[in-house]
Amino acid sequence: MGITVTVLDVMLPGMSGYKVLEALRKDGVTTPVLMLTAKDGEYDEADAFDLGADDYVTKPFSTVVLLARMSALLR
């Protein structure tokens, strides 16, 4: 069994990433969630953390930094 990180965009078609995150946490899913999004407002970021996100990265992003943050979540 491997350890996973969920990478979730805020702006998804049909349902926002916030709603997906909220549903995951309500269902007891404890997998680390990294939000990867173009929404760079401080309230967007705060909302994600309030709903249970473990990290928040805005686009454009550095692949090196994204991989480092994912590794940190896996520790």
PyMOL Python script that loads the backbone (N, CA, C, O; Angstrom):
from pymol import cmd

cmd.read_pdbstr("""\
ATOM      1  N   MET A   1       0.843  -1.185   0.000  1.00  0.00           N
ATOM      2  CA  MET A   1       0.000   0.000   0.000  1.00  0.00           C
ATOM      3  C   MET A   1       0.879   1.235   0.000  1.00  0.00           C
ATOM      4  O   MET A   1       1.739   1.381   0.868  1.00  0.00           O
ATOM      5  N   GLY A   2       0.675   2.138  -0.972  1.00  0.00           N
ATOM      6  CA  GLY A   2       1.477   3.342  -1.069  1.00  0.00           C
ATOM      7  C   GLY A   2       0.816   4.515  -0.381  1.00  0.00           C
ATOM      8  O   GLY A   2      -0.377   4.505  -0.080  1.00  0.00           O
ATOM      9  N   ILE A   3       1.620   5.508  -0.147  1.00  0.00           N
ATOM     10  CA  ILE A   3       1.120   6.747   0.437  1.00  0.00           C
ATOM     11  C   ILE A   3       0.808   7.692  -0.717  1.00  0.00           C
ATOM     12  O   ILE A   3       1.570   7.777  -1.680  1.00  0.00           O
ATOM     13  N   THR A   4      -0.305   8.396  -0.617  1.00  0.00           N
ATOM     14  CA  THR A   4      -0.712   9.270  -1.708  1.00  0.00           C
ATOM     15  C   THR A   4      -0.944  10.697  -1.244  1.00  0.00           C
ATOM     16  O   THR A   4      -1.152  10.967  -0.061  1.00  0.00           O
ATOM     17  N   VAL A   5      -0.902  11.596  -2.208  1.00  0.00           N
ATOM     18  CA  VAL A   5      -1.294  12.986  -2.026  1.00  0.00           C
ATOM     19  C   VAL A   5      -2.326  13.282  -3.104  1.00  0.00           C
ATOM     20  O   VAL A   5      -2.125  12.925  -4.265  1.00  0.00           O
ATOM     21  N   THR A   6      -3.412  13.918  -2.742  1.00  0.00           N
ATOM     22  CA  THR A   6      -4.404  14.341  -3.720  1.00  0.00           C
ATOM     23  C   THR A   6      -4.080  15.759  -4.146  1.00  0.00           C
ATOM     24  O   THR A   6      -3.949  16.653  -3.310  1.00  0.00           O
ATOM     25  N   VAL A   7      -3.951  15.966  -5.461  1.00  0.00           N
ATOM     26  CA  VAL A   7      -3.756  17.302  -6.015  1.00  0.00           C
ATOM     27  C   VAL A   7      -5.095  17.705  -6.607  1.00  0.00           C
ATOM     28  O   VAL A   7      -5.617  17.034  -7.497  1.00  0.00           O
ATOM     29  N   LEU A   8      -5.645  18.794  -6.110  1.00  0.00           N
ATOM     30  CA  LEU A   8      -7.007  19.186  -6.445  1.00  0.00           C
ATOM     31  C   LEU A   8      -7.053  20.641  -6.886  1.00  0.00           C
ATOM     32  O   LEU A   8      -6.551  21.526  -6.193  1.00  0.00           O
ATOM     33  N   ASP A   9      -7.660  20.882  -8.048  1.00  0.00           N
ATOM     34  CA  ASP A   9      -7.828  22.256  -8.542  1.00  0.00           C
ATOM     35  C   ASP A   9      -9.100  22.840  -7.951  1.00  0.00           C
ATOM     36  O   ASP A   9     -10.073  22.114  -7.747  1.00  0.00           O
ATOM     37  N   VAL A  10      -9.111  24.117  -7.676  1.00  0.00           N
ATOM     38  CA  VAL A  10     -10.297  24.772  -7.128  1.00  0.00           C
ATOM     39  C   VAL A  10     -11.388  24.882  -8.187  1.00  0.00           C
ATOM     40  O   VAL A  10     -12.563  24.653  -7.902  1.00  0.00           O
ATOM     41  N   MET A  11     -10.997  25.233  -9.408  1.00  0.00           N
ATOM     42  CA  MET A  11     -11.985  25.485 -10.462  1.00  0.00           C
ATOM     43  C   MET A  11     -12.169  24.250 -11.345  1.00  0.00           C
ATOM     44  O   MET A  11     -11.513  24.105 -12.376  1.00  0.00           O
ATOM     45  N   LEU A  12     -13.060  23.377 -10.928  1.00  0.00           N
ATOM     46  CA  LEU A  12     -13.391  22.173 -11.679  1.00  0.00           C
ATOM     47  C   LEU A  12     -14.733  22.359 -12.367  1.00  0.00           C
ATOM     48  O   LEU A  12     -15.572  23.122 -11.888  1.00  0.00           O
ATOM     49  N   PRO A  13     -14.948  21.672 -13.486  1.00  0.00           N
ATOM     50  CA  PRO A  13     -16.259  21.768 -14.131  1.00  0.00           C
ATOM     51  C   PRO A  13     -17.310  21.029 -13.307  1.00  0.00           C
ATOM     52  O   PRO A  13     -17.077  19.903 -12.868  1.00  0.00           O
ATOM     53  N   GLY A  14     -18.444  21.645 -13.100  1.00  0.00           N
ATOM     54  CA  GLY A  14     -19.540  20.986 -12.399  1.00  0.00           C
ATOM     55  C   GLY A  14     -19.557  21.168 -10.900  1.00  0.00           C
ATOM     56  O   GLY A  14     -20.603  21.472 -10.327  1.00  0.00           O
ATOM     57  N   MET A  15     -18.423  20.990 -10.254  1.00  0.00           N
ATOM     58  CA  MET A  15     -18.345  21.115  -8.797  1.00  0.00           C
ATOM     59  C   MET A  15     -17.005  21.745  -8.440  1.00  0.00           C
ATOM     60  O   MET A  15     -15.972  21.345  -8.977  1.00  0.00           O
ATOM     61  N   SER A  16     -17.009  22.707  -7.557  1.00  0.00           N
ATOM     62  CA  SER A  16     -15.750  23.361  -7.200  1.00  0.00           C
ATOM     63  C   SER A  16     -14.868  22.408  -6.393  1.00  0.00           C
ATOM     64  O   SER A  16     -15.348  21.498  -5.716  1.00  0.00           O
ATOM     65  N   GLY A  17     -13.580  22.649  -6.491  1.00  0.00           N
ATOM     66  CA  GLY A  17     -12.627  21.874  -5.697  1.00  0.00           C
ATOM     67  C   GLY A  17     -12.874  22.023  -4.207  1.00  0.00           C
ATOM     68  O   GLY A  17     -12.585  21.112  -3.431  1.00  0.00           O
ATOM     69  N   TYR A  18     -13.409  23.171  -3.803  1.00  0.00           N
ATOM     70  CA  TYR A  18     -13.752  23.371  -2.393  1.00  0.00           C
ATOM     71  C   TYR A  18     -14.818  22.359  -1.958  1.00  0.00           C
ATOM     72  O   TYR A  18     -14.738  21.784  -0.872  1.00  0.00           O
ATOM     73  N   LYS A  19     -15.815  22.152  -2.822  1.00  0.00           N
ATOM     74  CA  LYS A  19     -16.889  21.197  -2.501  1.00  0.00           C
ATOM     75  C   LYS A  19     -16.360  19.769  -2.467  1.00  0.00           C
ATOM     76  O   LYS A  19     -16.752  18.973  -1.613  1.00  0.00           O
ATOM     77  N   VAL A  20     -15.459  19.446  -3.410  1.00  0.00           N
ATOM     78  CA  VAL A  20     -14.846  18.113  -3.415  1.00  0.00           C
ATOM     79  C   VAL A  20     -14.061  17.905  -2.126  1.00  0.00           C
ATOM     80  O   VAL A  20     -14.180  16.862  -1.482  1.00  0.00           O
ATOM     81  N   LEU A  21     -13.260  18.893  -1.752  1.00  0.00           N
ATOM     82  CA  LEU A  21     -12.469  18.819  -0.531  1.00  0.00           C
ATOM     83  C   LEU A  21     -13.367  18.658   0.692  1.00  0.00           C
ATOM     84  O   LEU A  21     -13.106  17.830   1.565  1.00  0.00           O
ATOM     85  N   GLU A  22     -14.418  19.455   0.741  1.00  0.00           N
ATOM     86  CA  GLU A  22     -15.356  19.375   1.861  1.00  0.00           C
ATOM     87  C   GLU A  22     -15.980  17.980   1.953  1.00  0.00           C
ATOM     88  O   GLU A  22     -16.113  17.430   3.047  1.00  0.00           O
ATOM     89  N   ALA A  23     -16.359  17.416   0.823  1.00  0.00           N
ATOM     90  CA  ALA A  23     -16.959  16.076   0.806  1.00  0.00           C
ATOM     91  C   ALA A  23     -15.952  15.016   1.237  1.00  0.00           C
ATOM     92  O   ALA A  23     -16.301  14.091   1.971  1.00  0.00           O
ATOM     93  N   LEU A  24     -14.705  15.145   0.787  1.00  0.00           N
ATOM     94  CA  LEU A  24     -13.672  14.189   1.198  1.00  0.00           C
ATOM     95  C   LEU A  24     -13.490  14.197   2.713  1.00  0.00           C
ATOM     96  O   LEU A  24     -13.450  13.145   3.350  1.00  0.00           O
ATOM     97  N   ARG A  25     -13.383  15.379   3.270  1.00  0.00           N
ATOM     98  CA  ARG A  25     -13.162  15.484   4.713  1.00  0.00           C
ATOM     99  C   ARG A  25     -14.385  15.015   5.504  1.00  0.00           C
ATOM    100  O   ARG A  25     -14.235  14.397   6.558  1.00  0.00           O
ATOM    101  N   LYS A  26     -15.599  15.301   5.007  1.00  0.00           N
ATOM    102  CA  LYS A  26     -16.817  14.829   5.672  1.00  0.00           C
ATOM    103  C   LYS A  26     -16.889  13.309   5.672  1.00  0.00           C
ATOM    104  O   LYS A  26     -17.418  12.703   6.604  1.00  0.00           O
ATOM    105  N   ASP A  27     -16.343  12.689   4.600  1.00  0.00           N
ATOM    106  CA  ASP A  27     -16.332  11.231   4.502  1.00  0.00           C
ATOM    107  C   ASP A  27     -15.188  10.605   5.291  1.00  0.00           C
ATOM    108  O   ASP A  27     -15.025   9.384   5.282  1.00  0.00           O
ATOM    109  N   GLY A  28     -14.402  11.422   5.968  1.00  0.00           N
ATOM    110  CA  GLY A  28     -13.322  10.896   6.800  1.00  0.00           C
ATOM    111  C   GLY A  28     -12.037  10.601   6.061  1.00  0.00           C
ATOM    112  O   GLY A  28     -11.148   9.948   6.608  1.00  0.00           O
ATOM    113  N   VAL A  29     -11.917  11.068   4.828  1.00  0.00           N
ATOM    114  CA  VAL A  29     -10.693  10.853   4.053  1.00  0.00           C
ATOM    115  C   VAL A  29      -9.591  11.744   4.628  1.00  0.00           C
ATOM    116  O   VAL A  29      -9.742  12.963   4.710  1.00  0.00           O
ATOM    117  N   THR A  30      -8.488  11.118   5.024  1.00  0.00           N
ATOM    118  CA  THR A  30      -7.392  11.855   5.667  1.00  0.00           C
ATOM    119  C   THR A  30      -6.180  12.016   4.755  1.00  0.00           C
ATOM    120  O   THR A  30      -5.151  12.539   5.184  1.00  0.00           O
ATOM    121  N   THR A  31      -6.286  11.581   3.520  1.00  0.00           N
ATOM    122  CA  THR A  31      -5.200  11.744   2.556  1.00  0.00           C
ATOM    123  C   THR A  31      -4.836  13.221   2.460  1.00  0.00           C
ATOM    124  O   THR A  31      -5.728  14.064   2.366  1.00  0.00           O
ATOM    125  N   PRO A  32      -3.538  13.555   2.480  1.00  0.00           N
ATOM    126  CA  PRO A  32      -3.156  14.960   2.325  1.00  0.00           C
ATOM    127  C   PRO A  32      -3.671  15.518   1.000  1.00  0.00           C
ATOM    128  O   PRO A  32      -3.608  14.851  -0.033  1.00  0.00           O
ATOM    129  N   VAL A  33      -4.180  16.746   1.044  1.00  0.00           N
ATOM    130  CA  VAL A  33      -4.706  17.406  -0.154  1.00  0.00           C
ATOM    131  C   VAL A  33      -3.924  18.683  -0.403  1.00  0.00           C
ATOM    132  O   VAL A  33      -3.819  19.550   0.465  1.00  0.00           O
ATOM    133  N   LEU A  34      -3.376  18.781  -1.612  1.00  0.00           N
ATOM    134  CA  LEU A  34      -2.683  19.980  -2.059  1.00  0.00           C
ATOM    135  C   LEU A  34      -3.571  20.637  -3.100  1.00  0.00           C
ATOM    136  O   LEU A  34      -3.865  20.049  -4.141  1.00  0.00           O
ATOM    137  N   MET A  35      -3.992  21.848  -2.817  1.00  0.00           N
ATOM    138  CA  MET A  35      -4.798  22.607  -3.760  1.00  0.00           C
ATOM    139  C   MET A  35      -3.853  23.291  -4.742  1.00  0.00           C
ATOM    140  O   MET A  35      -2.921  23.984  -4.334  1.00  0.00           O
ATOM    141  N   LEU A  36      -4.095  23.094  -6.044  1.00  0.00           N
ATOM    142  CA  LEU A  36      -3.283  23.690  -7.099  1.00  0.00           C
ATOM    143  C   LEU A  36      -4.229  24.509  -7.962  1.00  0.00           C
ATOM    144  O   LEU A  36      -5.099  23.953  -8.632  1.00  0.00           O
ATOM    145  N   THR A  37      -4.065  25.828  -7.949  1.00  0.00           N
ATOM    146  CA  THR A  37      -5.095  26.673  -8.536  1.00  0.00           C
ATOM    147  C   THR A  37      -4.576  28.012  -9.032  1.00  0.00           C
ATOM    148  O   THR A  37      -3.506  28.472  -8.633  1.00  0.00           O
ATOM    149  N   ALA A  38      -5.353  28.622  -9.903  1.00  0.00           N
ATOM    150  CA  ALA A  38      -5.043  29.975 -10.381  1.00  0.00           C
ATOM    151  C   ALA A  38      -5.592  31.039  -9.433  1.00  0.00           C
ATOM    152  O   ALA A  38      -5.250  32.216  -9.556  1.00  0.00           O
ATOM    153  N   LYS A  39      -6.432  30.636  -8.497  1.00  0.00           N
ATOM    154  CA  LYS A  39      -7.017  31.601  -7.548  1.00  0.00           C
ATOM    155  C   LYS A  39      -5.967  31.931  -6.486  1.00  0.00           C
ATOM    156  O   LYS A  39      -5.596  31.089  -5.669  1.00  0.00           O
ATOM    157  N   ASP A  40      -5.502  33.176  -6.523  1.00  0.00           N
ATOM    158  CA  ASP A  40      -4.390  33.534  -5.647  1.00  0.00           C
ATOM    159  C   ASP A  40      -4.746  34.528  -4.545  1.00  0.00           C
ATOM    160  O   ASP A  40      -3.862  35.132  -3.937  1.00  0.00           O
ATOM    161  N   GLY A  41      -6.032  34.693  -4.292  1.00  0.00           N
ATOM    162  CA  GLY A  41      -6.436  35.607  -3.227  1.00  0.00           C
ATOM    163  C   GLY A  41      -6.242  34.987  -1.853  1.00  0.00           C
ATOM    164  O   GLY A  41      -6.331  33.772  -1.682  1.00  0.00           O
ATOM    165  N   GLU A  42      -5.978  35.840  -0.886  1.00  0.00           N
ATOM    166  CA  GLU A  42      -5.745  35.326   0.470  1.00  0.00           C
ATOM    167  C   GLU A  42      -6.992  34.666   1.049  1.00  0.00           C
ATOM    168  O   GLU A  42      -6.874  33.735   1.846  1.00  0.00           O
ATOM    169  N   TYR A  43      -8.186  35.126   0.668  1.00  0.00           N
ATOM    170  CA  TYR A  43      -9.410  34.511   1.169  1.00  0.00           C
ATOM    171  C   TYR A  43      -9.647  33.148   0.527  1.00  0.00           C
ATOM    172  O   TYR A  43     -10.181  32.243   1.168  1.00  0.00           O
ATOM    173  N   ASP A  44      -9.248  32.998  -0.749  1.00  0.00           N
ATOM    174  CA  ASP A  44      -9.337  31.690  -1.407  1.00  0.00           C
ATOM    175  C   ASP A  44      -8.460  30.677  -0.682  1.00  0.00           C
ATOM    176  O   ASP A  44      -8.872  29.547  -0.421  1.00  0.00           O
ATOM    177  N   GLU A  45      -7.256  31.100  -0.366  1.00  0.00           N
ATOM    178  CA  GLU A  45      -6.316  30.227   0.339  1.00  0.00           C
ATOM    179  C   GLU A  45      -6.837  29.891   1.738  1.00  0.00           C
ATOM    180  O   GLU A  45      -6.780  28.738   2.165  1.00  0.00           O
ATOM    181  N   ALA A  46      -7.335  30.886   2.437  1.00  0.00           N
ATOM    182  CA  ALA A  46      -7.869  30.661   3.786  1.00  0.00           C
ATOM    183  C   ALA A  46      -9.066  29.711   3.742  1.00  0.00           C
ATOM    184  O   ALA A  46      -9.199  28.843   4.606  1.00  0.00           O
ATOM    185  N   ASP A  47      -9.940  29.869   2.740  1.00  0.00           N
ATOM    186  CA  ASP A  47     -11.086  28.961   2.605  1.00  0.00           C
ATOM    187  C   ASP A  47     -10.623  27.526   2.433  1.00  0.00           C
ATOM    188  O   ASP A  47     -11.177  26.610   3.043  1.00  0.00           O
ATOM    189  N   ALA A  48      -9.603  27.331   1.600  1.00  0.00           N
ATOM    190  CA  ALA A  48      -9.087  25.976   1.367  1.00  0.00           C
ATOM    191  C   ALA A  48      -8.572  25.359   2.670  1.00  0.00           C
ATOM    192  O   ALA A  48      -8.866  24.202   2.971  1.00  0.00           O
ATOM    193  N   PHE A  49      -7.811  26.126   3.432  1.00  0.00           N
ATOM    194  CA  PHE A  49      -7.287  25.598   4.696  1.00  0.00           C
ATOM    195  C   PHE A  49      -8.410  25.352   5.702  1.00  0.00           C
ATOM    196  O   PHE A  49      -8.376  24.373   6.448  1.00  0.00           O
ATOM    197  N   ASP A  50      -9.397  26.235   5.721  1.00  0.00           N
ATOM    198  CA  ASP A  50     -10.533  26.049   6.629  1.00  0.00           C
ATOM    199  C   ASP A  50     -11.305  24.770   6.312  1.00  0.00           C
ATOM    200  O   ASP A  50     -11.868  24.143   7.209  1.00  0.00           O
ATOM    201  N   LEU A  51     -11.330  24.386   5.040  1.00  0.00           N
ATOM    202  CA  LEU A  51     -12.053  23.177   4.633  1.00  0.00           C
ATOM    203  C   LEU A  51     -11.221  21.908   4.767  1.00  0.00           C
ATOM    204  O   LEU A  51     -11.733  20.806   4.568  1.00  0.00           O
ATOM    205  N   GLY A  52      -9.929  22.059   5.107  1.00  0.00           N
ATOM    206  CA  GLY A  52      -9.111  20.876   5.362  1.00  0.00           C
ATOM    207  C   GLY A  52      -7.960  20.640   4.417  1.00  0.00           C
ATOM    208  O   GLY A  52      -7.338  19.579   4.469  1.00  0.00           O
ATOM    209  N   ALA A  53      -7.649  21.606   3.542  1.00  0.00           N
ATOM    210  CA  ALA A  53      -6.490  21.449   2.665  1.00  0.00           C
ATOM    211  C   ALA A  53      -5.216  21.444   3.500  1.00  0.00           C
ATOM    212  O   ALA A  53      -5.139  22.086   4.548  1.00  0.00           O
ATOM    213  N   ASP A  54      -4.224  20.712   3.020  1.00  0.00           N
ATOM    214  CA  ASP A  54      -2.942  20.640   3.716  1.00  0.00           C
ATOM    215  C   ASP A  54      -1.900  21.586   3.131  1.00  0.00           C
ATOM    216  O   ASP A  54      -0.940  21.954   3.808  1.00  0.00           O
ATOM    217  N   ASP A  55      -2.089  21.978   1.876  1.00  0.00           N
ATOM    218  CA  ASP A  55      -1.195  22.942   1.245  1.00  0.00           C
ATOM    219  C   ASP A  55      -1.946  23.606   0.100  1.00  0.00           C
ATOM    220  O   ASP A  55      -2.994  23.120  -0.326  1.00  0.00           O
ATOM    221  N   TYR A  56      -1.412  24.713  -0.394  1.00  0.00           N
ATOM    222  CA  TYR A  56      -2.075  25.527  -1.412  1.00  0.00           C
ATOM    223  C   TYR A  56      -0.997  26.127  -2.297  1.00  0.00           C
ATOM    224  O   TYR A  56      -0.146  26.876  -1.818  1.00  0.00           O
ATOM    225  N   VAL A  57      -1.025  25.805  -3.585  1.00  0.00           N
ATOM    226  CA  VAL A  57      -0.032  26.298  -4.535  1.00  0.00           C
ATOM    227  C   VAL A  57      -0.768  27.004  -5.661  1.00  0.00           C
ATOM    228  O   VAL A  57      -1.742  26.475  -6.196  1.00  0.00           O
ATOM    229  N   THR A  58      -0.304  28.202  -6.024  1.00  0.00           N
ATOM    230  CA  THR A  58      -0.961  28.963  -7.087  1.00  0.00           C
ATOM    231  C   THR A  58      -0.208  28.815  -8.411  1.00  0.00           C
ATOM    232  O   THR A  58       1.010  28.638  -8.448  1.00  0.00           O
ATOM    233  N   LYS A  59      -0.981  28.895  -9.487  1.00  0.00           N
ATOM    234  CA  LYS A  59      -0.417  28.863 -10.836  1.00  0.00           C
ATOM    235  C   LYS A  59      -0.010  30.285 -11.213  1.00  0.00           C
ATOM    236  O   LYS A  59      -0.674  31.229 -10.784  1.00  0.00           O
ATOM    237  N   PRO A  60       1.027  30.476 -11.978  1.00  0.00           N
ATOM    238  CA  PRO A  60       1.958  29.448 -12.419  1.00  0.00           C
ATOM    239  C   PRO A  60       2.815  28.980 -11.257  1.00  0.00           C
ATOM    240  O   PRO A  60       3.039  29.721 -10.300  1.00  0.00           O
ATOM    241  N   PHE A  61       3.289  27.753 -11.346  1.00  0.00           N
ATOM    242  CA  PHE A  61       4.067  27.180 -10.256  1.00  0.00           C
ATOM    243  C   PHE A  61       5.331  26.545 -10.804  1.00  0.00           C
ATOM    244  O   PHE A  61       5.409  26.204 -11.984  1.00  0.00           O
ATOM    245  N   SER A  62       6.298  26.394  -9.953  1.00  0.00           N
ATOM    246  CA  SER A  62       7.542  25.714 -10.287  1.00  0.00           C
ATOM    247  C   SER A  62       7.356  24.220 -10.013  1.00  0.00           C
ATOM    248  O   SER A  62       6.898  23.837  -8.937  1.00  0.00           O
ATOM    249  N   THR A  63       7.703  23.397 -10.967  1.00  0.00           N
ATOM    250  CA  THR A  63       7.608  21.947 -10.776  1.00  0.00           C
ATOM    251  C   THR A  63       8.483  21.500  -9.612  1.00  0.00           C
ATOM    252  O   THR A  63       8.102  20.614  -8.847  1.00  0.00           O
ATOM    253  N   VAL A  64       9.646  22.111  -9.481  1.00  0.00           N
ATOM    254  CA  VAL A  64      10.560  21.760  -8.388  1.00  0.00           C
ATOM    255  C   VAL A  64       9.888  22.023  -7.041  1.00  0.00           C
ATOM    256  O   VAL A  64       9.953  21.191  -6.136  1.00  0.00           O
ATOM    257  N   VAL A  65       9.246  23.180  -6.914  1.00  0.00           N
ATOM    258  CA  VAL A  65       8.582  23.536  -5.653  1.00  0.00           C
ATOM    259  C   VAL A  65       7.363  22.643  -5.420  1.00  0.00           C
ATOM    260  O   VAL A  65       7.127  22.206  -4.293  1.00  0.00           O
ATOM    261  N   LEU A  66       6.592  22.367  -6.465  1.00  0.00           N
ATOM    262  CA  LEU A  66       5.434  21.489  -6.326  1.00  0.00           C
ATOM    263  C   LEU A  66       5.855  20.109  -5.831  1.00  0.00           C
ATOM    264  O   LEU A  66       5.234  19.565  -4.918  1.00  0.00           O
ATOM    265  N   LEU A  67       6.891  19.543  -6.416  1.00  0.00           N
ATOM    266  CA  LEU A  67       7.362  18.224  -5.983  1.00  0.00           C
ATOM    267  C   LEU A  67       7.897  18.258  -4.553  1.00  0.00           C
ATOM    268  O   LEU A  67       7.707  17.305  -3.797  1.00  0.00           O
ATOM    269  N   ALA A  68       8.562  19.346  -4.181  1.00  0.00           N
ATOM    270  CA  ALA A  68       9.072  19.480  -2.812  1.00  0.00           C
ATOM    271  C   ALA A  68       7.921  19.554  -1.811  1.00  0.00           C
ATOM    272  O   ALA A  68       7.994  18.956  -0.737  1.00  0.00           O
ATOM    273  N   ARG A  69       6.866  20.280  -2.156  1.00  0.00           N
ATOM    274  CA  ARG A  69       5.708  20.388  -1.257  1.00  0.00           C
ATOM    275  C   ARG A  69       4.982  19.057  -1.139  1.00  0.00           C
ATOM    276  O   ARG A  69       4.515  18.696  -0.059  1.00  0.00           O
ATOM    277  N   MET A  70       4.885  18.321  -2.254  1.00  0.00           N
ATOM    278  CA  MET A  70       4.266  17.011  -2.208  1.00  0.00           C
ATOM    279  C   MET A  70       5.089  16.059  -1.337  1.00  0.00           C
ATOM    280  O   MET A  70       4.527  15.288  -0.558  1.00  0.00           O
ATOM    281  N   SER A  71       6.394  16.109  -1.466  1.00  0.00           N
ATOM    282  CA  SER A  71       7.268  15.272  -0.623  1.00  0.00           C
ATOM    283  C   SER A  71       7.096  15.608   0.848  1.00  0.00           C
ATOM    284  O   SER A  71       7.074  14.719   1.700  1.00  0.00           O
ATOM    285  N   ALA A  72       6.973  16.902   1.140  1.00  0.00           N
ATOM    286  CA  ALA A  72       6.778  17.320   2.533  1.00  0.00           C
ATOM    287  C   ALA A  72       5.463  16.769   3.090  1.00  0.00           C
ATOM    288  O   ALA A  72       5.397  16.372   4.253  1.00  0.00           O
ATOM    289  N   LEU A  73       4.423  16.746   2.259  1.00  0.00           N
ATOM    290  CA  LEU A  73       3.135  16.213   2.718  1.00  0.00           C
ATOM    291  C   LEU A  73       3.194  14.702   2.952  1.00  0.00           C
ATOM    292  O   LEU A  73       2.442  14.165   3.766  1.00  0.00           O
ATOM    293  N   LEU A  74       4.076  14.031   2.246  1.00  0.00           N
ATOM    294  CA  LEU A  74       4.200  12.577   2.406  1.00  0.00           C
ATOM    295  C   LEU A  74       5.006  12.181   3.639  1.00  0.00           C
ATOM    296  O   LEU A  74       4.987  11.018   4.042  1.00  0.00           O
ATOM    297  N   ARG A  75       5.710  13.132   4.237  1.00  0.00           N
ATOM    298  CA  ARG A  75       6.511  12.807   5.433  1.00  0.00           C
ATOM    299  C   ARG A  75       5.632  12.631   6.635  1.00  0.00           C
ATOM    300  O   ARG A  75       6.128  12.356   7.728  1.00  0.00           O
TER     301      ARG A  75
END
""", "prot")
cmd.dss("prot")
cmd.show_as("cartoon", "prot")
cmd.util.cbc("prot")
cmd.orient("prot")
